Every structure is written in structure tokens, then in C-alpha cells.
Amino acid sequence: MTTATMTVQVRYFAAAAEAAGLDSETISAPTLGGLLEQAVSVHGADLGRVLERCSILIDGERTDDPEAPLRDGQMVDVLPPFAGG
């Protein structure tokens, strides 16, 4: 059985955008864990350290499950903790 690879749009915010060096990109991966691994392999360890503190939303729903499956066209938001008042 072949696992399909899904193409999703990833949006990085604040420190995640700085670490990735861009605000958004398209990544193909079958699961959230695969997507995050691919992002770190492309953008480096600084992004990996930021991702450890980030909230991840798939189509607006927060998840931290690396096995969460991805579907074509989904939006994945990477949100670091925000300070402010």
C-alpha cells in the first residue's frame, strides 16, 4: 500500500517566519510530523528549536499529533508564543 503525499500551504508567523526565512511555503507530506521534519531539513536547526515552542493549526484546528494526516490544499499555521498585553 502506498501512502499518498499531500501538498499543503504552510504559514509561519513571528519567530517561526524569521527562523524559516520566509512567511509561507508549499510542502508535500502525508502527515504533520513529516511536514515538520521536512521543514527543519530545509530551513535548519534554528527552525527546529522554534517549532518546539509553537502551536500548530491545521485548517484552524490546533494539534500536536505528528501522525495527524494531511489532505491536499490544507492550511498549516505555525504560531510561536506571542507576548503582549
PyMOL Python script that loads the backbone (N, CA, C, O; Angstrom):
from pymol import cmd

cmd.read_pdbstr("""\
ATOM      1  N   MET A   1       0.845  -1.188   0.000  1.00  0.00           N
ATOM      2  CA  MET A   1       0.000   0.000   0.000  1.00  0.00           C
ATOM      3  C   MET A   1       0.885   1.244   0.000  1.00  0.00           C
ATOM      4  O   MET A   1       1.821   1.340   0.794  1.00  0.00           O
ATOM      5  N   THR A   2       0.600   2.173  -0.865  1.00  0.00           N
ATOM      6  CA  THR A   2       1.385   3.393  -0.986  1.00  0.00           C
ATOM      7  C   THR A   2       0.723   4.514  -0.207  1.00  0.00           C
ATOM      8  O   THR A   2      -0.489   4.711  -0.298  1.00  0.00           O
ATOM      9  N   THR A   3       1.518   5.250   0.559  1.00  0.00           N
ATOM     10  CA  THR A   3       0.995   6.393   1.295  1.00  0.00           C
ATOM     11  C   THR A   3       1.047   7.613   0.392  1.00  0.00           C
ATOM     12  O   THR A   3       2.112   7.966  -0.116  1.00  0.00           O
ATOM     13  N   ALA A   4      -0.078   8.252   0.191  1.00  0.00           N
ATOM     14  CA  ALA A   4      -0.128   9.438  -0.656  1.00  0.00           C
ATOM     15  C   ALA A   4       0.531  10.608   0.059  1.00  0.00           C
ATOM     16  O   ALA A   4       0.423  10.753   1.277  1.00  0.00           O
ATOM     17  N   THR A   5       1.208  11.429  -0.711  1.00  0.00           N
ATOM     18  CA  THR A   5       1.813  12.633  -0.168  1.00  0.00           C
ATOM     19  C   THR A   5       0.931  13.806  -0.538  1.00  0.00           C
ATOM     20  O   THR A   5       0.618  14.014  -1.711  1.00  0.00           O
ATOM     21  N   MET A   6       0.529  14.573   0.466  1.00  0.00           N
ATOM     22  CA  MET A   6      -0.384  15.680   0.259  1.00  0.00           C
ATOM     23  C   MET A   6       0.370  17.005   0.261  1.00  0.00           C
ATOM     24  O   MET A   6       1.323  17.189   1.018  1.00  0.00           O
ATOM     25  N   THR A   7      -0.065  17.915  -0.588  1.00  0.00           N
ATOM     26  CA  THR A   7       0.551  19.232  -0.682  1.00  0.00           C
ATOM     27  C   THR A   7      -0.292  20.227   0.103  1.00  0.00           C
ATOM     28  O   THR A   7      -1.482  20.397  -0.159  1.00  0.00           O
ATOM     29  N   VAL A   8       0.348  20.882   1.074  1.00  0.00           N
ATOM     30  CA  VAL A   8      -0.343  21.849   1.914  1.00  0.00           C
ATOM     31  C   VAL A   8       0.411  23.175   1.904  1.00  0.00           C
ATOM     32  O   VAL A   8       1.603  23.227   1.603  1.00  0.00           O
ATOM     33  N   GLN A   9      -0.296  24.225   2.235  1.00  0.00           N
ATOM     34  CA  GLN A   9       0.302  25.553   2.380  1.00  0.00           C
ATOM     35  C   GLN A   9       0.670  25.746   3.849  1.00  0.00           C
ATOM     36  O   GLN A   9      -0.168  25.558   4.731  1.00  0.00           O
ATOM     37  N   VAL A  10       1.908  26.118   4.106  1.00  0.00           N
ATOM     38  CA  VAL A  10       2.380  26.351   5.470  1.00  0.00           C
ATOM     39  C   VAL A  10       2.634  27.839   5.636  1.00  0.00           C
ATOM     40  O   VAL A  10       3.331  28.457   4.831  1.00  0.00           O
ATOM     41  N   ARG A  11       2.052  28.416   6.703  1.00  0.00           N
ATOM     42  CA  ARG A  11       2.290  29.830   7.016  1.00  0.00           C
ATOM     43  C   ARG A  11       3.041  29.908   8.337  1.00  0.00           C
ATOM     44  O   ARG A  11       2.627  29.332   9.343  1.00  0.00           O
ATOM     45  N   TYR A  12       4.160  30.636   8.311  1.00  0.00           N
ATOM     46  CA  TYR A  12       4.981  30.837   9.505  1.00  0.00           C
ATOM     47  C   TYR A  12       4.738  32.238  10.040  1.00  0.00           C
ATOM     48  O   TYR A  12       4.620  33.187   9.264  1.00  0.00           O
ATOM     49  N   PHE A  13       4.662  32.376  11.346  1.00  0.00           N
ATOM     50  CA  PHE A  13       4.432  33.671  11.968  1.00  0.00           C
ATOM     51  C   PHE A  13       5.571  34.003  12.927  1.00  0.00           C
ATOM     52  O   PHE A  13       6.176  33.112  13.523  1.00  0.00           O
ATOM     53  N   ALA A  14       5.855  35.300  13.066  1.00  0.00           N
ATOM     54  CA  ALA A  14       6.796  35.840  14.054  1.00  0.00           C
ATOM     55  C   ALA A  14       8.136  35.099  14.017  1.00  0.00           C
ATOM     56  O   ALA A  14       8.770  35.024  12.965  1.00  0.00           O
ATOM     57  N   ALA A  15       8.572  34.549  15.161  1.00  0.00           N
ATOM     58  CA  ALA A  15       9.881  33.897  15.254  1.00  0.00           C
ATOM     59  C   ALA A  15      10.000  32.708  14.303  1.00  0.00           C
ATOM     60  O   ALA A  15      11.096  32.412  13.827  1.00  0.00           O
ATOM     61  N   ALA A  16       8.900  32.029  14.022  1.00  0.00           N
ATOM     62  CA  ALA A  16       8.945  30.903  13.083  1.00  0.00           C
ATOM     63  C   ALA A  16       9.263  31.398  11.672  1.00  0.00           C
ATOM     64  O   ALA A  16      10.038  30.765  10.955  1.00  0.00           O
ATOM     65  N   ALA A  17       8.676  32.515  11.273  1.00  0.00           N
ATOM     66  CA  ALA A  17       8.970  33.093   9.959  1.00  0.00           C
ATOM     67  C   ALA A  17      10.428  33.537   9.881  1.00  0.00           C
ATOM     68  O   ALA A  17      11.090  33.355   8.859  1.00  0.00           O
ATOM     69  N   GLU A  18      10.910  34.114  10.957  1.00  0.00           N
ATOM     70  CA  GLU A  18      12.314  34.546  10.992  1.00  0.00           C
ATOM     71  C   GLU A  18      13.248  33.339  10.872  1.00  0.00           C
ATOM     72  O   GLU A  18      14.220  33.385  10.118  1.00  0.00           O
ATOM     73  N   ALA A  19      12.967  32.277  11.598  1.00  0.00           N
ATOM     74  CA  ALA A  19      13.820  31.089  11.568  1.00  0.00           C
ATOM     75  C   ALA A  19      13.756  30.379  10.214  1.00  0.00           C
ATOM     76  O   ALA A  19      14.762  29.853   9.739  1.00  0.00           O
ATOM     77  N   ALA A  20      12.573  30.364   9.593  1.00  0.00           N
ATOM     78  CA  ALA A  20      12.413  29.716   8.293  1.00  0.00           C
ATOM     79  C   ALA A  20      12.952  30.583   7.160  1.00  0.00           C
ATOM     80  O   ALA A  20      13.314  30.076   6.099  1.00  0.00           O
ATOM     81  N   GLY A  21      13.001  31.886   7.392  1.00  0.00           N
ATOM     82  CA  GLY A  21      13.460  32.800   6.352  1.00  0.00           C
ATOM     83  C   GLY A  21      12.394  33.142   5.331  1.00  0.00           C
ATOM     84  O   GLY A  21      12.690  33.698   4.274  1.00  0.00           O
ATOM     85  N   LEU A  22      11.143  32.806   5.650  1.00  0.00           N
ATOM     86  CA  LEU A  22      10.019  33.144   4.773  1.00  0.00           C
ATOM     87  C   LEU A  22       8.717  33.075   5.551  1.00  0.00           C
ATOM     88  O   LEU A  22       8.650  32.498   6.636  1.00  0.00           O
ATOM     89  N   ASP A  23       7.688  33.673   4.978  1.00  0.00           N
ATOM     90  CA  ASP A  23       6.382  33.713   5.643  1.00  0.00           C
ATOM     91  C   ASP A  23       5.501  32.522   5.308  1.00  0.00           C
ATOM     92  O   ASP A  23       4.655  32.124   6.108  1.00  0.00           O
ATOM     93  N   SER A  24       5.701  31.951   4.123  1.00  0.00           N
ATOM     94  CA  SER A  24       4.873  30.810   3.732  1.00  0.00           C
ATOM     95  C   SER A  24       5.575  30.006   2.650  1.00  0.00           C
ATOM     96  O   SER A  24       6.475  30.484   1.959  1.00  0.00           O
ATOM     97  N   GLU A  25       5.122  28.758   2.533  1.00  0.00           N
ATOM     98  CA  GLU A  25       5.648  27.877   1.501  1.00  0.00           C
ATOM     99  C   GLU A  25       4.692  26.709   1.324  1.00  0.00           C
ATOM    100  O   GLU A  25       3.816  26.475   2.156  1.00  0.00           O
ATOM    101  N   THR A  26       4.869  25.988   0.243  1.00  0.00           N
ATOM    102  CA  THR A  26       4.104  24.779  -0.019  1.00  0.00           C
ATOM    103  C   THR A  26       5.003  23.589   0.273  1.00  0.00           C
ATOM    104  O   THR A  26       6.139  23.531  -0.199  1.00  0.00           O
ATOM    105  N   ILE A  27       4.494  22.643   1.048  1.00  0.00           N
ATOM    106  CA  ILE A  27       5.247  21.437   1.400  1.00  0.00           C
ATOM    107  C   ILE A  27       4.360  20.229   1.115  1.00  0.00           C
ATOM    108  O   ILE A  27       3.153  20.257   1.354  1.00  0.00           O
ATOM    109  N   SER A  28       4.979  19.170   0.601  1.00  0.00           N
ATOM    110  CA  SER A  28       4.271  17.914   0.356  1.00  0.00           C
ATOM    111  C   SER A  28       4.698  16.902   1.402  1.00  0.00           C
ATOM    112  O   SER A  28       5.880  16.577   1.516  1.00  0.00           O
ATOM    113  N   ALA A  29       3.730  16.403   2.168  1.00  0.00           N
ATOM    114  CA  ALA A  29       3.990  15.401   3.205  1.00  0.00           C
ATOM    115  C   ALA A  29       2.674  14.723   3.562  1.00  0.00           C
ATOM    116  O   ALA A  29       1.616  15.346   3.480  1.00  0.00           O
ATOM    117  N   PRO A  30       2.729  13.444   3.961  1.00  0.00           N
ATOM    118  CA  PRO A  30       1.494  12.734   4.291  1.00  0.00           C
ATOM    119  C   PRO A  30       0.966  13.021   5.698  1.00  0.00           C
ATOM    120  O   PRO A  30      -0.226  12.865   5.962  1.00  0.00           O
ATOM    121  N   THR A  31       1.867  13.446   6.607  1.00  0.00           N
ATOM    122  CA  THR A  31       1.467  13.683   8.000  1.00  0.00           C
ATOM    123  C   THR A  31       2.089  14.985   8.507  1.00  0.00           C
ATOM    124  O   THR A  31       3.016  15.523   7.902  1.00  0.00           O
ATOM    125  N   LEU A  32       1.566  15.474   9.615  1.00  0.00           N
ATOM    126  CA  LEU A  32       2.121  16.677  10.233  1.00  0.00           C
ATOM    127  C   LEU A  32       3.577  16.460  10.615  1.00  0.00           C
ATOM    128  O   LEU A  32       4.412  17.332  10.376  1.00  0.00           O
ATOM    129  N   GLY A  33       3.896  15.313  11.203  1.00  0.00           N
ATOM    130  CA  GLY A  33       5.277  15.026  11.582  1.00  0.00           C
ATOM    131  C   GLY A  33       6.213  15.056  10.387  1.00  0.00           C
ATOM    132  O   GLY A  33       7.317  15.595  10.472  1.00  0.00           O
ATOM    133  N   GLY A  34       5.780  14.485   9.282  1.00  0.00           N
ATOM    134  CA  GLY A  34       6.586  14.508   8.061  1.00  0.00           C
ATOM    135  C   GLY A  34       6.795  15.915   7.547  1.00  0.00           C
ATOM    136  O   GLY A  34       7.882  16.268   7.091  1.00  0.00           O
ATOM    137  N   LEU A  35       5.744  16.717   7.624  1.00  0.00           N
ATOM    138  CA  LEU A  35       5.841  18.112   7.202  1.00  0.00           C
ATOM    139  C   LEU A  35       6.854  18.871   8.055  1.00  0.00           C
ATOM    140  O   LEU A  35       7.693  19.598   7.523  1.00  0.00           O
ATOM    141  N   LEU A  36       6.780  18.706   9.371  1.00  0.00           N
ATOM    142  CA  LEU A  36       7.696  19.425  10.261  1.00  0.00           C
ATOM    143  C   LEU A  36       9.133  18.959  10.066  1.00  0.00           C
ATOM    144  O   LEU A  36      10.054  19.776  10.076  1.00  0.00           O
ATOM    145  N   GLU A  37       9.336  17.652   9.887  1.00  0.00           N
ATOM    146  CA  GLU A  37      10.682  17.133   9.626  1.00  0.00           C
ATOM    147  C   GLU A  37      11.246  17.719   8.341  1.00  0.00           C
ATOM    148  O   GLU A  37      12.413  18.106   8.289  1.00  0.00           O
ATOM    149  N   GLN A  38      10.427  17.782   7.316  1.00  0.00           N
ATOM    150  CA  GLN A  38      10.876  18.333   6.038  1.00  0.00           C
ATOM    151  C   GLN A  38      11.231  19.809   6.183  1.00  0.00           C
ATOM    152  O   GLN A  38      12.246  20.256   5.647  1.00  0.00           O
ATOM    153  N   ALA A  39      10.406  20.572   6.904  1.00  0.00           N
ATOM    154  CA  ALA A  39      10.675  21.996   7.094  1.00  0.00           C
ATOM    155  C   ALA A  39      12.008  22.203   7.811  1.00  0.00           C
ATOM    156  O   ALA A  39      12.784  23.083   7.437  1.00  0.00           O
ATOM    157  N   VAL A  40      12.275  21.402   8.830  1.00  0.00           N
ATOM    158  CA  VAL A  40      13.541  21.529   9.564  1.00  0.00           C
ATOM    159  C   VAL A  40      14.711  21.119   8.679  1.00  0.00           C
ATOM    160  O   VAL A  40      15.769  21.745   8.736  1.00  0.00           O
ATOM    161  N   SER A  41      14.543  20.075   7.856  1.00  0.00           N
ATOM    162  CA  SER A  41      15.648  19.647   6.996  1.00  0.00           C
ATOM    163  C   SER A  41      15.982  20.713   5.957  1.00  0.00           C
ATOM    164  O   SER A  41      17.138  20.840   5.553  1.00  0.00           O
ATOM    165  N   VAL A  42      14.990  21.474   5.522  1.00  0.00           N
ATOM    166  CA  VAL A  42      15.220  22.528   4.526  1.00  0.00           C
ATOM    167  C   VAL A  42      15.732  23.811   5.174  1.00  0.00           C
ATOM    168  O   VAL A  42      16.631  24.458   4.636  1.00  0.00           O
ATOM    169  N   HIS A  43      15.169  24.188   6.329  1.00  0.00           N
ATOM    170  CA  HIS A  43      15.456  25.502   6.918  1.00  0.00           C
ATOM    171  C   HIS A  43      16.425  25.472   8.097  1.00  0.00           C
ATOM    172  O   HIS A  43      16.913  26.525   8.508  1.00  0.00           O
ATOM    173  N   GLY A  44      16.713  24.308   8.646  1.00  0.00           N
ATOM    174  CA  GLY A  44      17.756  24.196   9.647  1.00  0.00           C
ATOM    175  C   GLY A  44      17.298  24.084  11.091  1.00  0.00           C
ATOM    176  O   GLY A  44      16.114  24.170  11.416  1.00  0.00           O
ATOM    177  N   ALA A  45      18.299  23.889  11.941  1.00  0.00           N
ATOM    178  CA  ALA A  45      18.079  23.626  13.365  1.00  0.00           C
ATOM    179  C   ALA A  45      17.421  24.794  14.091  1.00  0.00           C
ATOM    180  O   ALA A  45      16.690  24.574  15.057  1.00  0.00           O
ATOM    181  N   ASP A  46      17.659  26.032  13.653  1.00  0.00           N
ATOM    182  CA  ASP A  46      17.006  27.173  14.308  1.00  0.00           C
ATOM    183  C   ASP A  46      15.491  27.027  14.224  1.00  0.00           C
ATOM    184  O   ASP A  46      14.791  27.280  15.204  1.00  0.00           O
ATOM    185  N   LEU A  47      14.984  26.627  13.077  1.00  0.00           N
ATOM    186  CA  LEU A  47      13.543  26.416  12.947  1.00  0.00           C
ATOM    187  C   LEU A  47      13.102  25.268  13.851  1.00  0.00           C
ATOM    188  O   LEU A  47      12.038  25.347  14.465  1.00  0.00           O
ATOM    189  N   GLY A  48      13.886  24.219  13.941  1.00  0.00           N
ATOM    190  CA  GLY A  48      13.551  23.100  14.821  1.00  0.00           C
ATOM    191  C   GLY A  48      13.384  23.531  16.265  1.00  0.00           C
ATOM    192  O   GLY A  48      12.466  23.086  16.953  1.00  0.00           O
ATOM    193  N   ARG A  49      14.280  24.404  16.726  1.00  0.00           N
ATOM    194  CA  ARG A  49      14.183  24.899  18.111  1.00  0.00           C
ATOM    195  C   ARG A  49      12.925  25.751  18.302  1.00  0.00           C
ATOM    196  O   ARG A  49      12.273  25.671  19.343  1.00  0.00           O
ATOM    197  N   VAL A  50      12.592  26.553  17.315  1.00  0.00           N
ATOM    198  CA  VAL A  50      11.378  27.373  17.407  1.00  0.00           C
ATOM    199  C   VAL A  50      10.137  26.480  17.386  1.00  0.00           C
ATOM    200  O   VAL A  50       9.190  26.715  18.137  1.00  0.00           O
ATOM    201  N   LEU A  51      10.140  25.470  16.538  1.00  0.00           N
ATOM    202  CA  LEU A  51       8.973  24.584  16.425  1.00  0.00           C
ATOM    203  C   LEU A  51       8.634  23.893  17.742  1.00  0.00           C
ATOM    204  O   LEU A  51       7.470  23.586  17.998  1.00  0.00           O
ATOM    205  N   GLU A  52       9.637  23.646  18.578  1.00  0.00           N
ATOM    206  CA  GLU A  52       9.386  23.001  19.871  1.00  0.00           C
ATOM    207  C   GLU A  52       8.453  23.823  20.757  1.00  0.00           C
ATOM    208  O   GLU A  52       7.798  23.277  21.645  1.00  0.00           O
ATOM    209  N   ARG A  53       8.390  25.134  20.520  1.00  0.00           N
ATOM    210  CA  ARG A  53       7.555  26.020  21.341  1.00  0.00           C
ATOM    211  C   ARG A  53       6.269  26.459  20.633  1.00  0.00           C
ATOM    212  O   ARG A  53       5.446  27.162  21.219  1.00  0.00           O
ATOM    213  N   CYS A  54       6.100  26.052  19.394  1.00  0.00           N
ATOM    214  CA  CYS A  54       4.994  26.557  18.581  1.00  0.00           C
ATOM    215  C   CYS A  54       3.705  25.759  18.762  1.00  0.00           C
ATOM    216  O   CYS A  54       3.717  24.577  19.105  1.00  0.00           O
ATOM    217  N   SER A  55       2.604  26.448  18.520  1.00  0.00           N
ATOM    218  CA  SER A  55       1.316  25.793  18.335  1.00  0.00           C
ATOM    219  C   SER A  55       1.149  25.586  16.837  1.00  0.00           C
ATOM    220  O   SER A  55       1.523  26.441  16.034  1.00  0.00           O
ATOM    221  N   ILE A  56       0.585  24.445  16.473  1.00  0.00           N
ATOM    222  CA  ILE A  56       0.355  24.122  15.070  1.00  0.00           C
ATOM    223  C   ILE A  56      -1.146  24.004  14.854  1.00  0.00           C
ATOM    224  O   ILE A  56      -1.840  23.300  15.588  1.00  0.00           O
ATOM    225  N   LEU A  57      -1.633  24.699  13.843  1.00  0.00           N
ATOM    226  CA  LEU A  57      -3.046  24.628  13.482  1.00  0.00           C
ATOM    227  C   LEU A  57      -3.157  24.066  12.074  1.00  0.00           C
ATOM    228  O   LEU A  57      -2.463  24.509  11.158  1.00  0.00           O
ATOM    229  N   ILE A  58      -4.038  23.084  11.912  1.00  0.00           N
ATOM    230  CA  ILE A  58      -4.361  22.560  10.593  1.00  0.00           C
ATOM    231  C   ILE A  58      -5.781  23.000  10.290  1.00  0.00           C
ATOM    232  O   ILE A  58      -6.728  22.573  10.950  1.00  0.00           O
ATOM    233  N   ASP A  59      -5.921  23.850   9.296  1.00  0.00           N
ATOM    234  CA  ASP A  59      -7.231  24.427   8.962  1.00  0.00           C
ATOM    235  C   ASP A  59      -7.916  25.007  10.193  1.00  0.00           C
ATOM    236  O   ASP A  59      -9.123  24.846  10.379  1.00  0.00           O
ATOM    237  N   GLY A  60      -7.127  25.691  11.041  1.00  0.00           N
ATOM    238  CA  GLY A  60      -7.670  26.384  12.204  1.00  0.00           C
ATOM    239  C   GLY A  60      -7.846  25.538  13.443  1.00  0.00           C
ATOM    240  O   GLY A  60      -8.235  26.060  14.488  1.00  0.00           O
ATOM    241  N   GLU A  61      -7.572  24.237  13.360  1.00  0.00           N
ATOM    242  CA  GLU A  61      -7.710  23.332  14.499  1.00  0.00           C
ATOM    243  C   GLU A  61      -6.334  23.011  15.063  1.00  0.00           C
ATOM    244  O   GLU A  61      -5.466  22.520  14.341  1.00  0.00           O
ATOM    245  N   ARG A  62      -6.126  23.286  16.357  1.00  0.00           N
ATOM    246  CA  ARG A  62      -4.834  23.044  16.980  1.00  0.00           C
ATOM    247  C   ARG A  62      -4.595  21.546  17.133  1.00  0.00           C
ATOM    248  O   ARG A  62      -5.496  20.799  17.516  1.00  0.00           O
ATOM    249  N   THR A  63      -3.372  21.116  16.831  1.00  0.00           N
ATOM    250  CA  THR A  63      -2.982  19.727  17.043  1.00  0.00           C
ATOM    251  C   THR A  63      -1.492  19.659  17.359  1.00  0.00           C
ATOM    252  O   THR A  63      -0.712  20.510  16.932  1.00  0.00           O
ATOM    253  N   ASP A  64      -1.117  18.639  18.108  1.00  0.00           N
ATOM    254  CA  ASP A  64       0.296  18.365  18.340  1.00  0.00           C
ATOM    255  C   ASP A  64       0.597  16.905  18.002  1.00  0.00           C
ATOM    256  O   ASP A  64       1.630  16.371  18.404  1.00  0.00           O
ATOM    257  N   ASP A  65      -0.306  16.264  17.264  1.00  0.00           N
ATOM    258  CA  ASP A  65      -0.170  14.866  16.882  1.00  0.00           C
ATOM    259  C   ASP A  65       0.662  14.754  15.604  1.00  0.00           C
ATOM    260  O   ASP A  65       0.194  15.142  14.533  1.00  0.00           O
ATOM    261  N   PRO A  66       1.887  14.229  15.697  1.00  0.00           N
ATOM    262  CA  PRO A  66       2.713  14.109  14.498  1.00  0.00           C
ATOM    263  C   PRO A  66       2.127  13.142  13.465  1.00  0.00           C
ATOM    264  O   PRO A  66       2.499  13.187  12.292  1.00  0.00           O
ATOM    265  N   GLU A  67       1.217  12.273  13.897  1.00  0.00           N
ATOM    266  CA  GLU A  67       0.593  11.325  12.972  1.00  0.00           C
ATOM    267  C   GLU A  67      -0.659  11.897  12.303  1.00  0.00           C
ATOM    268  O   GLU A  67      -1.304  11.211  11.511  1.00  0.00           O
ATOM    269  N   ALA A  68      -1.009  13.154  12.619  1.00  0.00           N
ATOM    270  CA  ALA A  68      -2.192  13.767  12.004  1.00  0.00           C
ATOM    271  C   ALA A  68      -2.031  13.748  10.480  1.00  0.00           C
ATOM    272  O   ALA A  68      -1.060  14.286   9.949  1.00  0.00           O
ATOM    273  N   PRO A  69      -2.980  13.130   9.783  1.00  0.00           N
ATOM    274  CA  PRO A  69      -2.878  13.066   8.325  1.00  0.00           C
ATOM    275  C   PRO A  69      -3.168  14.426   7.692  1.00  0.00           C
ATOM    276  O   PRO A  69      -3.950  15.221   8.214  1.00  0.00           O
ATOM    277  N   LEU A  70      -2.525  14.669   6.567  1.00  0.00           N
ATOM    278  CA  LEU A  70      -2.753  15.911   5.823  1.00  0.00           C
ATOM    279  C   LEU A  70      -3.491  15.589   4.533  1.00  0.00           C
ATOM    280  O   LEU A  70      -3.317  14.523   3.942  1.00  0.00           O
ATOM    281  N   ARG A  71      -4.328  16.548   4.108  1.00  0.00           N
ATOM    282  CA  ARG A  71      -5.059  16.436   2.846  1.00  0.00           C
ATOM    283  C   ARG A  71      -4.606  17.546   1.917  1.00  0.00           C
ATOM    284  O   ARG A  71      -4.211  18.621   2.368  1.00  0.00           O
ATOM    285  N   ASP A  72      -4.663  17.288   0.634  1.00  0.00           N
ATOM    286  CA  ASP A  72      -4.315  18.314  -0.356  1.00  0.00           C
ATOM    287  C   ASP A  72      -5.077  19.602  -0.088  1.00  0.00           C
ATOM    288  O   ASP A  72      -6.281  19.595   0.166  1.00  0.00           O
ATOM    289  N   GLY A  73      -4.350  20.696  -0.150  1.00  0.00           N
ATOM    290  CA  GLY A  73      -4.973  22.010  -0.041  1.00  0.00           C
ATOM    291  C   GLY A  73      -5.177  22.515   1.370  1.00  0.00           C
ATOM    292  O   GLY A  73      -5.682  23.624   1.549  1.00  0.00           O
ATOM    293  N   GLN A  74      -4.805  21.747   2.377  1.00  0.00           N
ATOM    294  CA  GLN A  74      -4.984  22.231   3.744  1.00  0.00           C
ATOM    295  C   GLN A  74      -4.017  23.374   4.048  1.00  0.00           C
ATOM    296  O   GLN A  74      -2.997  23.544   3.380  1.00  0.00           O
ATOM    297  N   MET A  75      -4.365  24.150   5.073  1.00  0.00           N
ATOM    298  CA  MET A  75      -3.536  25.253   5.555  1.00  0.00           C
ATOM    299  C   MET A  75      -2.973  24.862   6.916  1.00  0.00           C
ATOM    300  O   MET A  75      -3.722  24.500   7.824  1.00  0.00           O
ATOM    301  N   VAL A  76      -1.652  24.936   7.053  1.00  0.00           N
ATOM    302  CA  VAL A  76      -0.994  24.658   8.311  1.00  0.00           C
ATOM    303  C   VAL A  76      -0.357  25.959   8.803  1.00  0.00           C
ATOM    304  O   VAL A  76       0.490  26.536   8.120  1.00  0.00           O
ATOM    305  N   ASP A  77      -0.761  26.417   9.980  1.00  0.00           N
ATOM    306  CA  ASP A  77      -0.210  27.639  10.570  1.00  0.00           C
ATOM    307  C   ASP A  77       0.740  27.266  11.697  1.00  0.00           C
ATOM    308  O   ASP A  77       0.428  26.415  12.531  1.00  0.00           O
ATOM    309  N   VAL A  78       1.899  27.908  11.714  1.00  0.00           N
ATOM    310  CA  VAL A  78       2.926  27.687  12.742  1.00  0.00           C
ATOM    311  C   VAL A  78       3.002  28.959  13.582  1.00  0.00           C
ATOM    312  O   VAL A  78       3.488  29.996  13.132  1.00  0.00           O
ATOM    313  N   LEU A  79       2.510  28.851  14.810  1.00  0.00           N
ATOM    314  CA  LEU A  79       2.367  30.029  15.679  1.00  0.00           C
ATOM    315  C   LEU A  79       3.230  29.923  16.927  1.00  0.00           C
ATOM    316  O   LEU A  79       2.926  29.131  17.819  1.00  0.00           O
ATOM    317  N   PRO A  80       4.304  30.708  17.005  1.00  0.00           N
ATOM    318  CA  PRO A  80       5.094  30.718  18.232  1.00  0.00           C
ATOM    319  C   PRO A  80       4.318  31.438  19.330  1.00  0.00           C
ATOM    320  O   PRO A  80       3.349  32.141  19.044  1.00  0.00           O
ATOM    321  N   PRO A  81       4.741  31.267  20.596  1.00  0.00           N
ATOM    322  CA  PRO A  81       4.076  32.003  21.658  1.00  0.00           C
ATOM    323  C   PRO A  81       4.204  33.512  21.418  1.00  0.00           C
ATOM    324  O   PRO A  81       5.262  34.004  21.024  1.00  0.00           O
ATOM    325  N   PHE A  82       3.134  34.218  21.658  1.00  0.00           N
ATOM    326  CA  PHE A  82       3.143  35.670  21.480  1.00  0.00           C
ATOM    327  C   PHE A  82       3.151  36.341  22.829  1.00  0.00           C
ATOM    328  O   PHE A  82       2.466  35.902  23.753  1.00  0.00           O
ATOM    329  N   ALA A  83       3.917  37.398  22.948  1.00  0.00           N
ATOM    330  CA  ALA A  83       3.934  38.205  24.174  1.00  0.00           C
ATOM    331  C   ALA A  83       3.108  39.457  23.936  1.00  0.00           C
ATOM    332  O   ALA A  83       2.932  39.887  22.796  1.00  0.00           O
ATOM    333  N   GLY A  84       2.623  40.014  24.968  1.00  0.00           N
ATOM    334  CA  GLY A  84       1.868  41.247  24.796  1.00  0.00           C
ATOM    335  C   GLY A  84       0.799  41.374  25.872  1.00  0.00           C
ATOM    336  O   GLY A  84       0.621  40.504  26.725  1.00  0.00           O
ATOM    337  N   GLY A  85       0.113  42.472  25.792  1.00  0.00           N
ATOM    338  CA  GLY A  85      -0.886  42.651  26.829  1.00  0.00           C
ATOM    339  C   GLY A  85      -2.054  43.411  26.371  1.00  0.00           C
ATOM    340  O   GLY A  85      -2.983  43.641  27.146  1.00  0.00           O
TER     341      GLY A  85
END
""", "prot")
cmd.dss("prot")
cmd.show_as("cartoon", "prot")
cmd.util.cbc("prot")
cmd.orient("prot")
